[in-house]
Amino acid sequence: MDYSTVFVCLLSLLILCGVFSKKLLNTCSGNSSGLPFPPGPTPRFLSGNLHEIPTRLPWLTYTDWKRRYGDIVHARIFGQHIVFVNSLKIASDLFEKRSHIYSDRPAAPMIELIGWDFNTGLMPYTDRWRRSRRLFQLCFRQDASRTYRPVQMDKIHDFLRGLLSHPEEFVSLYKTVAAAIIMKIVYGYDVKPMNDHFVTLSENAVKKLSDTALPGAAAVNAFPILRHLPGWLPGCGFQYFAAECRKLTEEMRQVPLDFVKQNLREGVGANSIVATLLEANQARGSSEQQEKTIREVAATAYAAGSDTTVSSLGTFFFAMATHPEIQKRAQDEIDGVIGPHRLPEFEDRPSLPFVEALYREVMRWHPVLPLGVAHAAIEDDVYEGYFIPGGATVISNIWAMTHDESIYPDPDTFNPDRFLTAEGKLNDDDNVLAFGFGRRICVGRHTAGTSVWLTIVSVLSTFNIAKAKDAAGNEIDIDPVYSDGFVSHPHAFQCSIAPRSETAKSLVEATADHVPHL
């Protein structure tokens, strides 16, 4: 190493110390409003509440904070204020009624370093976000989402045939169907039945995002100056992790786009969102800015849509294997409404209230984003006498909301009846909170919800799901263990999947003759 490099490193460290001192002073000085922060754990002088930020299932700790401190909780990591919103009422008050204040995203240098700043859902509240959001809305609003149902059904039928041939591979198969639906809709790409490169690519890239997105996961978010230091310095190993992740995210964005461009040059595969948008852009004069936005929106839909669907389907299989009586009730309803001689269609949804309640319970019981996507306060605010400083990270604790005992008695129990009236009709509780709030609510929720519901009803109509058995014929217990991170998944488990009847088997086999269209 030459002396200039040593000098730069020492200078950077001195600057870091200055930044740290400033943050420390800010942390200890409170605020000038004269109002208290929301209640919360007592911070330490130097690090705030860093020592109390959990690394394992953090939403459970924050839900315990709700019991101790209330529905709105304040903590600090060095100079960064964090506010946890633990009730649906406060989430509505802040994210919906005061959306002009709480529609930003926290500054997170690690998101940019790992190459995920393209993601519409993670972008700050800027003109770039507005351009991306408008295009997303055009492609995934409710009426547009209806046009994707034939593709969704076709890919789900592929999934059913996969279960028939390889039921032991159900986890790989539901990962594949989640990616297959969104890849076909967005890029016109047909994924391989198993071990597809794009499926693996998305899974790996999202996993790396998930590992860095929660509070306290990356020191560079608290001290942005760290991003300018070399990876070999102690505490800066994240630089190597970020470089590896950037390669994955760049491939995830660019390779599918190149696939569509090549197809357009060859005059094939024009039936996809990206192909339509690229052709429209070319007709208007090929704006580079618009093509960049198309690439960002497509990659956001691909990554977010597939991973969240995977989580929901994992919870569905887990719930059915461990609750056979609920599975039987749903199947009885399907048999009574649809009968044994055809497969369910989306138009059957209003006629299947118990299946709908089961879908809602899957989305409530283990929400795919237990802590949502963090918001940020654009300016200082006061809520019920508590001061929320501008720039504070504001986290919607979805887990606490979906496990609120005052709304959902015995919340840890899987019970679809909580969404039904005494007469067996659906109640008004149809919000999937993991889709978010206000101006930052997930635009793709209509497509994602349809994919999950159609998969659930299609599997229930044709297969029985049960606990696997060992060589002695004893049932193998399934541990209710979920992963940490931004998107939470059930850990791998075994279960038995078999056709409900020869008629059901024939119906699944017959789907191979169907030709879909978009």
C-alpha positions as CSV (number, residue, x, y, z in Angstrom):
1,M,0.0,0.0,0.0
2,D,1.3,3.5,-0.8
3,Y,1.4,6.4,1.6
4,S,-1.5,8.2,-0.2
5,T,-3.8,5.3,0.4
6,V,-2.8,5.2,4.1
7,F,-3.5,9.0,4.3
8,V,-6.9,8.6,2.7
9,C,-7.9,5.8,5.1
10,L,-6.8,7.8,8.1
11,L,-8.5,10.9,6.9
12,S,-11.7,8.9,6.4
13,L,-11.5,7.5,9.9
14,L,-11.1,11.0,11.3
15,I,-14.1,12.1,9.4
16,L,-16.0,9.1,10.6
17,C,-15.1,10.0,14.2
18,G,-16.5,13.5,13.6
19,V,-19.7,12.2,12.2
20,F,-20.0,9.7,15.1
21,S,-19.5,12.6,17.6
22,K,-22.2,14.7,15.9
23,K,-24.6,11.8,15.8
24,L,-23.9,11.1,19.5
25,L,-24.6,14.7,20.4
26,N,-27.8,14.7,18.4
27,T,-28.8,11.4,20.2
28,C,-28.2,12.8,23.7
29,S,-29.7,16.2,23.1
30,G,-33.4,15.1,22.7
31,N,-35.4,17.5,20.6
32,S,-36.3,21.2,20.6
33,S,-40.1,20.7,20.4
34,G,-40.5,20.4,24.1
35,L,-42.6,17.3,23.5
36,P,-41.6,13.7,24.4
37,F,-40.8,11.0,22.0
38,P,-43.2,8.0,22.0
39,P,-42.4,5.6,24.9
40,G,-39.8,2.9,24.4
41,P,-36.8,1.1,25.8
42,T,-34.2,3.3,27.5
43,P,-31.3,4.1,25.2
44,R,-27.6,3.8,26.2
45,F,-25.5,6.9,26.0
46,L,-23.3,5.8,23.0
47,S,-25.3,3.4,20.9
48,G,-28.9,4.1,21.8
49,N,-30.9,0.9,21.6
50,L,-28.6,-1.0,19.3
51,H,-28.0,-3.7,21.9
52,E,-31.8,-4.4,22.0
53,I,-32.3,-4.7,18.3
54,P,-32.9,-8.4,17.7
55,T,-31.4,-10.5,14.9
56,R,-33.9,-13.4,15.3
57,L,-37.5,-12.9,14.4
58,P,-37.4,-9.2,15.3
59,W,-41.2,-8.7,14.9
60,L,-41.7,-10.8,18.0
61,T,-39.5,-8.5,20.0
62,Y,-41.2,-5.4,18.7
63,T,-44.6,-6.9,19.4
64,D,-43.4,-7.5,23.0
65,W,-42.5,-3.8,23.1
66,K,-46.1,-3.1,22.2
67,R,-47.2,-4.9,25.3
68,R,-44.7,-3.0,27.4
69,Y,-44.8,0.5,25.9
70,G,-48.0,0.8,23.8
71,D,-49.1,1.0,20.2
72,I,-46.4,3.5,19.2
73,V,-42.8,2.9,20.3
74,H,-39.7,4.9,19.9
75,A,-36.1,3.6,19.8
76,R,-32.7,4.9,18.6
77,I,-29.7,3.4,16.9
78,F,-27.0,6.0,17.4
79,G,-28.5,9.1,16.0
80,Q,-31.2,7.4,13.9
81,H,-34.8,7.7,15.4
82,I,-37.0,4.6,14.8
83,V,-40.8,4.6,15.5
84,F,-42.7,1.3,15.5
85,V,-46.3,1.5,14.6
86,N,-48.1,-1.5,16.2
87,S,-51.8,-0.9,15.6
88,L,-53.9,-0.6,12.5
89,K,-55.5,2.6,13.8
90,I,-52.1,4.4,14.1
91,A,-51.0,3.0,10.7
92,S,-54.1,4.4,9.2
93,D,-53.7,7.8,10.9
94,L,-50.1,8.2,9.8
95,F,-49.7,6.3,6.5
96,E,-53.2,7.0,5.1
97,K,-54.4,10.3,6.6
98,R,-51.0,11.9,6.8
99,S,-49.5,10.3,3.7
100,H,-48.0,13.6,2.6
101,I,-45.6,13.3,5.6
102,Y,-45.1,9.5,5.7
103,S,-44.7,8.4,2.1
104,D,-40.9,8.6,2.0
105,R,-38.4,5.8,2.5
106,P,-35.5,5.9,5.0
107,A,-32.1,6.7,3.6
108,A,-30.3,3.4,3.4
109,P,-26.9,3.5,1.6
110,M,-26.7,-0.3,1.8
111,I,-29.7,-0.6,-0.5
112,E,-27.8,1.4,-3.1
113,L,-24.6,-0.5,-2.6
114,I,-26.2,-3.8,-3.2
115,G,-27.9,-2.5,-6.3
116,W,-31.5,-2.5,-5.1
117,D,-32.1,1.2,-5.4
118,F,-33.9,0.4,-8.7
119,N,-36.8,-1.1,-6.7
120,T,-39.9,1.0,-6.9
121,G,-41.0,0.0,-3.5
122,L,-37.7,1.1,-1.9
123,M,-37.2,4.4,-3.7
124,P,-37.4,7.6,-1.8
125,Y,-40.4,9.9,-2.5
126,T,-39.0,11.6,-5.6
127,D,-39.8,12.3,-9.2
128,R,-38.0,9.0,-10.1
129,W,-40.4,7.2,-7.8
130,R,-43.4,9.0,-9.3
131,R,-42.4,8.0,-12.9
132,S,-41.9,4.4,-11.8
133,R,-45.1,4.3,-9.8
134,R,-47.2,5.7,-12.7
135,L,-45.9,3.0,-15.0
136,F,-46.4,0.3,-12.4
137,Q,-50.0,1.5,-11.9
138,L,-50.6,1.3,-15.7
139,C,-49.4,-2.3,-15.8
140,F,-50.9,-3.7,-12.6
141,R,-54.0,-1.7,-11.7
142,Q,-57.0,-3.9,-11.0
143,D,-58.5,-3.8,-14.5
144,A,-55.1,-4.6,-16.1
145,S,-54.6,-7.5,-13.7
146,R,-57.7,-9.2,-15.0
147,T,-56.1,-9.7,-18.4
148,Y,-53.4,-11.8,-16.8
149,R,-55.7,-14.5,-15.4
150,P,-55.4,-16.9,-18.4
151,V,-51.6,-17.0,-17.9
152,Q,-52.0,-17.4,-14.1
153,M,-54.3,-20.3,-14.6
154,D,-52.0,-22.0,-17.2
155,K,-49.0,-21.8,-15.0
156,I,-51.0,-23.0,-12.0
157,H,-52.1,-26.0,-14.1
158,D,-48.4,-26.7,-14.9
159,F,-47.9,-26.6,-11.1
160,L,-50.6,-29.2,-10.5
161,R,-49.1,-31.5,-13.1
162,G,-45.8,-31.1,-11.3
163,L,-47.3,-32.1,-8.0
164,L,-48.8,-35.1,-9.7
165,S,-45.4,-36.2,-11.0
166,H,-43.1,-35.1,-8.2
167,P,-45.1,-34.4,-5.0
168,E,-42.0,-34.6,-2.9
169,E,-40.6,-31.6,-4.8
170,F,-43.5,-29.3,-3.8
171,V,-41.3,-26.6,-2.4
172,S,-39.3,-26.3,-5.6
173,L,-42.6,-26.5,-7.6
174,Y,-44.3,-23.6,-5.7
175,K,-41.2,-21.5,-6.0
176,T,-41.3,-22.2,-9.8
177,V,-45.0,-21.4,-10.2
178,A,-44.6,-18.1,-8.4
179,A,-41.8,-17.1,-10.7
180,A,-43.4,-18.6,-13.8
181,I,-46.5,-16.5,-13.5
182,I,-44.7,-13.1,-13.1
183,M,-42.0,-13.9,-15.7
184,K,-44.6,-14.8,-18.3
185,I,-46.7,-11.8,-17.6
186,V,-43.8,-9.3,-17.4
187,Y,-41.3,-10.8,-19.9
188,G,-43.1,-13.4,-21.9
189,Y,-40.6,-15.9,-20.6
190,D,-41.5,-19.6,-19.8
191,V,-39.5,-20.8,-16.9
192,K,-38.2,-24.4,-16.8
193,P,-40.3,-26.8,-14.7
194,M,-37.6,-27.1,-12.1
195,N,-34.2,-25.5,-11.4
196,D,-34.7,-22.5,-13.7
197,H,-31.9,-20.0,-13.8
198,F,-34.1,-17.0,-13.4
199,V,-35.9,-18.6,-10.4
200,T,-32.6,-19.2,-8.6
201,L,-31.3,-15.8,-9.6
202,S,-34.3,-14.0,-8.1
203,E,-34.3,-16.1,-5.0
204,N,-30.6,-15.4,-4.3
205,A,-30.9,-11.7,-5.0
206,V,-34.0,-11.2,-2.8
207,K,-32.3,-13.2,0.0
208,K,-29.4,-10.8,0.0
209,L,-31.7,-7.8,0.2
210,S,-33.7,-9.5,3.0
211,D,-30.5,-9.9,5.0
212,T,-29.7,-6.2,4.9
213,A,-33.1,-4.4,5.0
214,L,-34.1,-4.5,8.7
215,P,-32.9,-2.0,11.4
216,G,-29.4,-2.6,12.6
217,A,-28.5,-5.0,9.9
218,A,-26.0,-2.8,8.2
219,A,-23.7,-0.3,10.0
220,V,-23.3,1.7,6.8
221,N,-26.9,2.8,7.1
222,A,-26.2,4.4,10.4
223,F,-22.8,5.8,9.2
224,P,-22.9,6.5,5.5
225,I,-19.3,7.5,5.5
226,L,-18.4,3.8,5.8
227,R,-19.3,3.3,2.2
228,H,-16.1,5.2,1.2
229,L,-13.8,3.0,3.2
230,P,-12.1,-0.1,1.7
231,G,-13.5,-3.6,2.5
232,W,-10.3,-4.8,4.2
233,L,-10.8,-2.4,7.1
234,P,-12.4,-3.9,10.2
235,G,-16.2,-3.5,10.0
236,C,-16.2,-2.8,6.3
237,G,-16.5,-6.4,5.0
238,F,-20.0,-5.4,3.8
239,Q,-18.2,-3.9,0.7
240,Y,-17.4,-7.5,-0.5
241,F,-21.0,-8.6,0.2
242,A,-22.3,-5.6,-1.7
243,A,-20.1,-6.1,-4.7
244,E,-21.3,-9.7,-5.0
245,C,-25.0,-8.7,-4.6
246,R,-24.7,-5.9,-7.3
247,K,-23.7,-8.6,-9.8
248,L,-26.8,-10.6,-9.0
249,T,-29.2,-7.6,-9.2
250,E,-27.7,-6.3,-12.4
251,E,-28.2,-9.7,-14.0
252,M,-31.7,-9.9,-12.6
253,R,-32.6,-6.6,-14.2
254,Q,-30.8,-6.8,-17.5
255,V,-30.9,-10.4,-18.8
256,P,-34.7,-10.7,-18.9
257,L,-34.9,-7.3,-20.7
258,D,-32.3,-8.5,-23.2
259,F,-34.4,-11.6,-23.8
260,V,-37.5,-9.5,-24.7
261,K,-35.4,-7.2,-27.0
262,Q,-34.0,-10.2,-28.8
263,N,-37.5,-11.7,-29.3
264,L,-38.7,-8.3,-30.6
265,R,-35.9,-8.2,-33.1
266,E,-36.8,-11.7,-34.3
267,G,-40.5,-10.8,-34.4
268,V,-41.7,-13.3,-31.7
269,G,-42.9,-13.1,-28.1
270,A,-44.6,-9.7,-28.2
271,N,-47.2,-10.7,-25.7
272,S,-45.7,-9.3,-22.5
273,I,-45.7,-6.1,-20.4
274,V,-42.1,-5.3,-21.3
275,A,-42.5,-6.0,-25.0
276,T,-45.6,-3.7,-25.2
277,L,-43.9,-0.9,-23.2
278,L,-40.7,-1.2,-25.3
279,E,-42.6,-1.0,-28.6
280,A,-44.6,2.0,-27.3
281,N,-41.3,3.7,-26.3
282,Q,-39.8,3.0,-29.7
283,A,-42.8,4.4,-31.4
284,R,-42.4,7.7,-29.4
285,G,-38.7,8.0,-30.2
286,S,-36.9,5.6,-27.9
287,S,-36.3,7.5,-24.7
288,E,-33.4,6.1,-22.7
289,Q,-35.1,7.4,-19.5
290,Q,-38.3,5.6,-20.3
291,E,-36.4,2.3,-21.1
292,K,-34.6,2.6,-17.7
293,T,-37.9,3.1,-16.0
294,I,-39.4,0.0,-17.8
295,R,-36.4,-2.0,-16.7
296,E,-36.8,-0.9,-13.1
297,V,-40.6,-1.6,-13.0
298,A,-40.2,-5.0,-14.6
299,A,-37.4,-6.1,-12.3
300,T,-39.4,-4.8,-9.3
301,A,-42.5,-6.8,-10.3
302,Y,-40.4,-9.9,-11.0
303,A,-38.5,-9.9,-7.7
304,A,-41.3,-8.7,-5.4
305,G,-44.1,-10.7,-7.0
306,S,-42.4,-14.0,-7.0
307,D,-40.8,-13.9,-3.5
308,T,-43.9,-12.8,-1.6
309,T,-46.1,-15.4,-3.5
310,V,-43.6,-18.1,-2.5
311,S,-43.9,-17.2,1.2
312,S,-47.7,-17.3,1.1
313,L,-47.8,-20.6,-0.7
314,G,-45.3,-22.1,1.8
315,T,-47.6,-21.0,4.7
316,F,-50.6,-22.5,2.8
317,F,-49.0,-26.0,2.5
318,F,-47.8,-25.8,6.1
319,A,-51.3,-24.8,7.4
320,M,-53.1,-27.6,5.4
321,A,-50.6,-30.3,6.5
322,T,-51.2,-29.4,10.1
323,H,-54.9,-28.6,10.0
324,P,-56.7,-31.4,8.1
325,E,-60.1,-30.5,9.4
326,I,-59.9,-27.0,7.8
327,Q,-58.6,-28.5,4.6
328,K,-61.6,-30.9,4.6
329,R,-64.1,-28.0,5.1
330,A,-62.6,-26.1,2.2
331,Q,-62.7,-29.2,-0.1
332,D,-66.3,-29.9,0.9
333,E,-67.2,-26.3,-0.1
334,I,-65.4,-26.7,-3.5
335,D,-67.1,-30.0,-4.2
336,G,-70.5,-28.5,-3.4
337,V,-70.1,-25.5,-5.6
338,I,-67.9,-26.7,-8.4
339,G,-68.4,-30.5,-8.4
340,P,-65.8,-33.2,-9.3
341,H,-65.8,-32.7,-13.1
342,R,-64.0,-29.4,-13.6
343,L,-61.3,-27.4,-12.1
344,P,-61.9,-24.1,-10.3
345,E,-61.9,-20.8,-12.1
346,F,-61.5,-17.2,-10.9
347,E,-65.2,-16.6,-11.5
348,D,-66.0,-19.1,-8.7
349,R,-64.4,-16.9,-6.1
350,P,-67.6,-15.2,-4.8
351,S,-69.3,-18.6,-4.4
352,L,-66.5,-20.0,-2.1
353,P,-66.6,-17.9,1.1
354,F,-64.8,-20.5,3.2
355,V,-61.9,-20.7,0.7
356,E,-61.8,-17.0,0.7
357,A,-61.6,-16.9,4.5
358,L,-58.9,-19.5,4.3
359,Y,-56.9,-17.3,1.9
360,R,-57.3,-14.3,4.2
361,E,-56.1,-16.4,7.2
362,V,-53.0,-17.6,5.3
363,M,-52.2,-13.9,4.6
364,R,-52.8,-13.0,8.3
365,W,-51.3,-15.9,10.2
366,H,-47.8,-15.5,8.9
367,P,-47.6,-12.2,6.9
368,V,-45.0,-12.3,4.2
369,L,-43.5,-9.0,5.3
370,P,-43.9,-9.1,9.1
371,L,-42.4,-5.5,9.4
372,G,-43.7,-4.2,6.1
373,V,-41.5,-1.8,4.2
374,A,-40.2,1.0,6.4
375,H,-41.6,4.5,5.9
376,A,-39.8,7.8,6.7
377,A,-41.1,11.0,8.1
378,I,-40.5,13.8,5.5
379,E,-40.9,16.5,8.2
380,D,-41.4,16.9,12.0
381,D,-44.8,15.7,13.2
382,V,-46.7,15.4,16.4
383,Y,-49.0,12.5,17.0
384,E,-51.2,12.3,20.2
385,G,-48.7,14.5,22.0
386,Y,-45.6,12.6,20.9
387,F,-42.9,14.1,18.8
388,I,-41.8,12.3,15.6
389,P,-38.8,14.0,14.1
390,G,-38.3,14.5,10.4
391,G,-36.1,11.8,8.9
392,A,-37.3,9.2,11.5
393,T,-37.7,5.6,10.2
394,V,-41.3,4.6,10.8
395,I,-41.9,0.8,10.8
396,S,-45.3,-0.7,10.4
397,N,-45.3,-3.8,12.6
398,I,-47.6,-5.9,10.5
399,W,-47.1,-8.9,12.7
400,A,-48.4,-7.0,15.7
401,M,-51.4,-5.8,13.8
402,T,-52.4,-9.2,12.4
403,H,-51.8,-10.7,15.9
404,D,-53.8,-8.1,17.8
405,E,-55.8,-10.1,20.3
406,S,-58.5,-7.4,20.4
407,I,-59.2,-8.0,16.7
408,Y,-58.1,-11.6,16.3
409,P,-58.7,-13.6,19.5
410,D,-56.2,-16.5,19.9
411,P,-54.1,-15.0,17.0
412,D,-51.5,-17.8,16.8
413,T,-54.2,-20.3,15.9
414,F,-55.0,-20.9,12.2
415,N,-58.7,-20.2,12.1
416,P,-60.5,-19.0,8.9
417,D,-63.7,-18.7,10.8
418,R,-62.5,-15.4,12.1
419,F,-63.3,-13.9,8.7
420,L,-66.9,-15.3,8.6
421,T,-70.1,-14.1,10.2
422,A,-72.2,-16.4,12.3
423,E,-74.3,-17.0,9.1
424,G,-71.2,-18.2,7.2
425,K,-70.8,-15.1,5.1
426,L,-67.6,-13.1,4.7
427,N,-67.1,-10.2,7.0
428,D,-65.6,-6.8,5.9
429,D,-62.1,-7.6,7.0
430,D,-60.5,-8.0,3.6
431,N,-57.3,-6.0,4.0
432,V,-54.1,-7.8,3.4
433,L,-51.9,-5.6,5.6
434,A,-48.6,-6.9,4.2
435,F,-49.4,-5.0,0.9
436,G,-48.7,-1.8,2.8
437,F,-50.5,1.5,3.3
438,G,-51.3,4.9,1.7
439,R,-49.4,6.1,-1.3
440,R,-46.8,3.3,-0.9
441,I,-49.4,0.4,-1.0
442,C,-48.3,-2.4,-3.3
443,V,-49.7,-1.7,-6.8
444,G,-49.2,-5.4,-7.7
445,R,-51.5,-6.6,-4.9
446,H,-54.3,-7.4,-7.3
447,T,-52.2,-9.7,-9.4
448,A,-50.4,-11.2,-6.4
449,G,-53.6,-11.9,-4.5
450,T,-55.2,-13.6,-7.5
451,S,-52.1,-15.8,-8.0
452,V,-52.2,-17.0,-4.4
453,W,-56.0,-17.5,-4.3
454,L,-56.1,-19.4,-7.6
455,T,-53.2,-21.7,-6.5
456,I,-54.9,-22.4,-3.1
457,V,-58.3,-23.3,-4.6
458,S,-56.7,-25.3,-7.4
459,V,-54.6,-27.4,-5.1
460,L,-57.5,-27.9,-2.6
461,S,-59.8,-29.2,-5.4
462,T,-57.4,-31.8,-6.6
463,F,-55.0,-32.9,-3.9
464,N,-54.9,-33.9,-0.2
465,I,-52.1,-32.5,1.9
466,A,-51.0,-34.3,5.0
467,K,-48.1,-34.8,7.3
468,A,-45.4,-37.1,5.9
469,K,-44.9,-40.5,7.6
470,D,-41.7,-42.3,8.6
471,A,-40.8,-45.9,7.7
472,A,-42.9,-47.1,10.7
473,G,-46.0,-45.3,9.5
474,N,-45.8,-42.6,12.2
475,E,-46.5,-39.0,11.3
476,I,-43.5,-36.6,11.1
477,D,-44.2,-33.4,13.1
478,I,-43.7,-30.1,11.3
479,D,-41.9,-27.4,13.3
480,P,-43.5,-24.0,12.9
481,V,-40.1,-22.3,12.1
482,Y,-39.9,-19.2,9.8
483,S,-36.9,-17.4,8.5
484,D,-35.7,-14.0,9.6
485,G,-35.3,-11.1,7.2
486,F,-37.4,-8.7,5.1
487,V,-39.5,-11.5,3.6
488,S,-40.2,-14.4,6.0
489,H,-40.6,-18.0,4.7
490,P,-41.4,-21.3,6.5
491,H,-38.3,-23.5,6.8
492,A,-38.2,-26.6,4.6
493,F,-40.6,-29.3,5.8
494,Q,-41.9,-32.6,4.5
495,C,-45.5,-33.4,3.8
496,S,-47.5,-36.0,1.8
497,I,-49.4,-34.8,-1.3
498,A,-51.7,-37.1,-3.2
499,P,-54.5,-36.8,-5.7
500,R,-57.9,-36.7,-4.1
501,S,-59.4,-39.2,-6.6
502,E,-58.8,-40.7,-10.0
503,T,-61.2,-38.1,-11.4
504,A,-59.1,-35.3,-9.9
505,K,-56.0,-36.9,-11.4
506,S,-57.6,-37.1,-14.8
507,L,-58.6,-33.4,-14.6
508,V,-55.0,-32.4,-13.8
509,E,-53.6,-34.5,-16.6
510,A,-56.1,-33.0,-19.1
511,T,-54.7,-29.5,-18.5
512,A,-51.7,-30.4,-20.6
513,D,-53.9,-30.0,-23.7
514,H,-54.9,-26.4,-22.9
515,V,-53.2,-23.6,-24.8
516,P,-53.1,-20.2,-22.9
517,H,-53.1,-16.7,-24.2
518,L,-52.3,-13.3,-22.8
